[in-house]
Amino acid sequence: MNLAGRFRQPFLGEMTMGESEGFGAYTDFGNLRSAIVGSVEGLALPPFNPTLHHYNDEVQAALKACGDQPLDIRSAMPERWEKTAQQLDNLAALYQDNGIKVYRPRPYSEEERAYLADLQPGASLLYPADPVYTVGKHYLEVNIRRAYRRKEVFPLREIVAPLLAADSETHHVVMPAAQPFSPSSDGPGPYLEGGDIICYQNHLFVGESDIASNRAGTDWLADYIEPFGYQVHRMPMHGSILHLLGIMVLVSEGVLLLYRDELKEPLPAPLSDWDVIELTEAEALLFATVGVSLDDKRYVIPKGVGRVCDELARRGVEPIEIDYDHVSHWGGCVSCSTHAIWRDL
């Protein structure tokens, strides 16, 4: 195993500010205490290739028009850029209004922007939940298939490093680098993306597909995390939707949202008897599952999925609707642009 950090962690436990120094995440609907929210600064999407099919038609057309150069969004689509920035700021303000500490990543250095540009030029800080993952007191830097996004770990590391250093029970783990390959999203990886990981106590549910996390990635995760008492449940997907969080989210004890048709297999045993709010494909594509729980009674959800909001309310979960269409225009939504670094059990 390729590990770094200190190995004195007891298994899952309740946290206080003094114990955790503000770091540790245990269940996706535990009380959210602090998070990193993404930034639109420096957003430049890579030249088009067929593996970027998760982008909408407008974005794909713009990428094709740029030829072999990345698309600088602020100059090419200034109004869209401004509205994206505003919606990210609004999300950050919503968290702060609810007592949640918010961190924002700094812009890239020139050296960072050039990192892996020979494989795929471009740069993004929109979605900090994808290149890293926090489970318990383990901070994992993982491998995104699209090479232009692998540099995101550097500004995020700068935020988290002081929190890790302040807590003797933390583990900072860097996944073995993905093998260089062209096109950048092919090859053996290993690939593992934060958007494919869902946490429930000591269970990790991990999506696998040909477009995001692969078996080599989930094997690495299991090899690392299972000795600490976790169990990894592999969830093969058809690959028409990018991540597991694009089709499933746990919103409170025993309640989840699910677009079942994207899964190749039934729900794993820990979830098999949960109350499932079944979603249509249209609701999944409107990012109904790509929200964020503030706690087990409140779920931030993008506007436009009223039926889902009604179903949540019937189960005692308050849907907090938010305008997020400009952020989601680039292929992700609320949970993608939120990396929870402190969340209660």
N, C-alpha and C positions, 0 to 999 in steps of 0.2 A: 504494500500500500504506500502511496505517496502522501505523507501527512506532514503537517506542521502545527505547532501549538503546544499547549500544555494539557496533560491528561489526568486531571484531578477532579473531573466533573462527576458529581453524584447524578443519578438518573433524574427524570423529571421531578420538579418540585415547585412549590409556590415561591413567588419572588416578591421582594420588597426593593425599593429604590436603593437602599444601602447594600443589599446583597448583589444586585445585578448591575449596578452602575448604569442602568438604562439599556441593557442588552439581553436578548433572549426571547424566543418565540416558540409557542408550544401547541397551539391549536388555532386554526384559521378563523374561528369566531370568538376567541378569547379577547378580553379587553385590550384594545389597541392603545399603546402608550406612546410610541414614537415611530416615525416612518421617514423614509427618503421619498420625496416626490420629484418626478422627472422635470427636465428642462428642455425647451425648444432651442436653446442657444446652439448655434453651429450646426443645425440639422441639415445634413446633405445626404440624400438617398443615392444608392449606388446605381451604376449603369444597369439597364434592364437585362435580366436573363430569365429563362422560364421558371426557375425555382422561386421567383418573387411573386407567385400567383396569389399570395395572400393579400397583396395590395389591390385596391379597387381599380376599375377601368380607367378613371381619370389619372390616377397616379402612374399606372403602367404606361399609358400613352405619353405622359410627360417624360418618363424615364427613357422610353424609346426615342423620343425626339432629341434627347441629349447625346445620343450616340455612345461613345466610350467614356464620357465624362460624368461625374456625379452631379446630381441636381441639387443646387443650393436653394433651399425652400424660401429663405427670407427674401432673396432677390427675385426668384421665379414666381412666387405666390405670396406677395407681402401681406395681403389681407388675410389669407388663410393662416399665415405664420402668426400674425398678431392675435387672431382669435384663438389659436392653439395656445399661445402664451397666456392669454387671459383665462382660459378654462383650467389650465394647470394651476395658475395662481388662485383661482376660485376653489379648487379642490384643496390646496394647501390651507386656505383660509377656513374652509369648512372643518378640517381637522383641528386647526388651532382653536376655533370657536368651541370645540368639544374637548379641550384640554389635552390634545395630542401634540407632542413636540414634533416639529417638522424640520427636516434637513433638506437642502437643495444641493445638487452637485455643482462644482465649479466648472467653467468651460475647459475644454481640452487645451493642452499645450500644443505647440506646433509639432513637437516630436511625437506626441500621442496621436495626433491626427494622421500622421504619416504611417503609423503602426499597421502592418499587414496590408497596406494599400496596394502592394504588388499582387495580392490575392483578390482584393475587392476594395476599391476606394469608396469613401463615404464616411459619415460620422453621425451618431445619434446619442442623445442622453434622455430621450423621451420616456423610455420604459425600463427603469432600474430594477424591476422585479425579474427580468429575464437572465441577466448575466451572473447573478449571485442568488444565494438562497440562505436564509437563516432558519435553522431548526434546533430547538433547545438553545444551547450556548455554542453551537457550531456555526461558523460563518464560512460558507462554501463559495468559492469562485469557480464557476462551471464554464462549459464551452458551448457557445451558440453556434449553430451551423453557419450562419452568415458571417463571414470573416470581418466585415466592416463594423460589426457590433462587439467583437471580442475585446476591444480597447476600453469598453465602458467600465471594466473592473477598476481602472486606475483612479478616476475621480471618486468612485464609490469607496475604494479602499481608504482614501484620505479621510473620509467622514468617519468610517467605522474603526479605523486603527486605534484612536485614543480610547474608545469604548472597550475594545478588546484588551488593551494594555492595562486598563483600570480594574479588570476582573480576572483574577487568577484561575477561574474555572473555564475560561473561554478556549476555543479551538479555532484557529484560522487555517483553513485547508484549501489548497489550490489544486484543482483537478489537473491530471496530466494533459499537456497541450494536445489539441487535435492535430492529427497529421496534416501537413500542408497538402492541398489538393486543388485542382482546377477542373470544373467550377468549384468555388470555395465551399459550397454546401454539400458536396459529395464526398466520397472517400469514407474510410472506416471510422473517423472521429478519434476518440470517443466524444459523443455529443450528449449533453444534458442541459436542459433549459429550465429556468425557474418557473416559467409559465406552465410547465408540465408537472409540477410537484404540488400536491395538496397534503396538508398535515392535519392529522387528528390524533392528539396525544402521542403515543409511541408508534403510530401507523403513518407511513408515507405512501401515498398513492401516486404513481408516476406514469404518465402517458408515454407511449412509444409509437413512433411512426417513421415514415421515410422522409419527413419534412422537418422534424425537430429532434427530440431526444431519441436515441436509438438503444438497442440492447447493450451495446458496449458501455454506454453511459449509465444505464440503470444497474448493470453489473458492478461498475465502479462504485456507485452510490451504496449498493447493498454491502459490498466488501468493506467500505469504510464505516458506515453508520450502524450496521446490525450488531457489531460487538458492544455498542453502547446501549443495547436494549430496544432498538427500533426494529420494525419489520417493514420491508419494502414490498409493496404490492404492484406488480407490473400490469399496466392496463393498455393493451394493444389497441390502436386506433386506425381507422381507414385512411386518415390523412387528408380529408377534405377541409378540415378546420385545423388551424396551426397547433394549438396546445390543448392539453386536458382542461385547463381553466376556461377554455373557450366553449366547453360543453358541460362542465360540472362544477358546482361550488357547494360547500357545506356551510349552511347559514345559522344553524343552531343545533343543539343536541337532538339527533334523530331526524333532522330535516335537511334535504338537499334539493338543489335544482339539477336537472339532467336532460340533455339531448341524447337520448339513448342510441339512436341510429348510427352515431359515429363510432360507437364501441364495437369491437369485434367479439367481445366476450361479456358474459353477465357481470354485474357488480361483484367485487370481491367480498368475501364473507363478512368483514367488519361492517360493511354498508348494506348488506343484502336485505336486512329487515327495516331499513330506514324508510321514513315517509318521503316518497319521491314526488316532487312537482315536475311532471313531464313537460318538456318544452318542444315546440315545433322547430323545424330548421330555421324558419324566419326569425323566431325569437332568439335562437342561438346566434344568428348572424347579426342581430341587433345588440349583442354583447350582454344578454341578460345574466349570464353567469360570471361576467368579468367585472363584478363589483367588489366592494370591500366591506366586511363587517366591522363596525365600530365596537361591537360586542355581540352577544347572542340575541339581542333584542332589536338591533338596528343595522340595516344593510344599505350601503350607498350603491345606487343602481342608476345606469344611464336612462334618461327619459325615452319613452317610446314603447315600453313593454308593460302597458297597463294591466293586462290580464295577470301577468306574473306578479306585479305589485299586489293585486287583490288576493292572490293565492298566499303570498307571504303574510299579508295582514291577517288572514284567517287563521294562520298558525302562530300568531303572536309576535311576528317579526315586522317592525316598522320599516317600510321602504323609504329611503331618503333619495328622492329623484334629483338628478343633477344634469344640466346641459353639458354634454361631452362629445358632441358630434364632430367637432374639429380635431380634438385629440384622437378620436377613434378613426378619423379619416386616414390616418397613417397605419392602421392595421391593429391597434391595440386599444385598451379601454382603461377603466379606473384601476383595476388591480395590476395591470401591466405597468402603470405609471406610479405605483405605490409599492415600495419595498418595506415591509414591516420588519423592524429590527428590535422592537420590544412589544411583546404581546403576552398576556397572561395565559396560564393554563385554562 
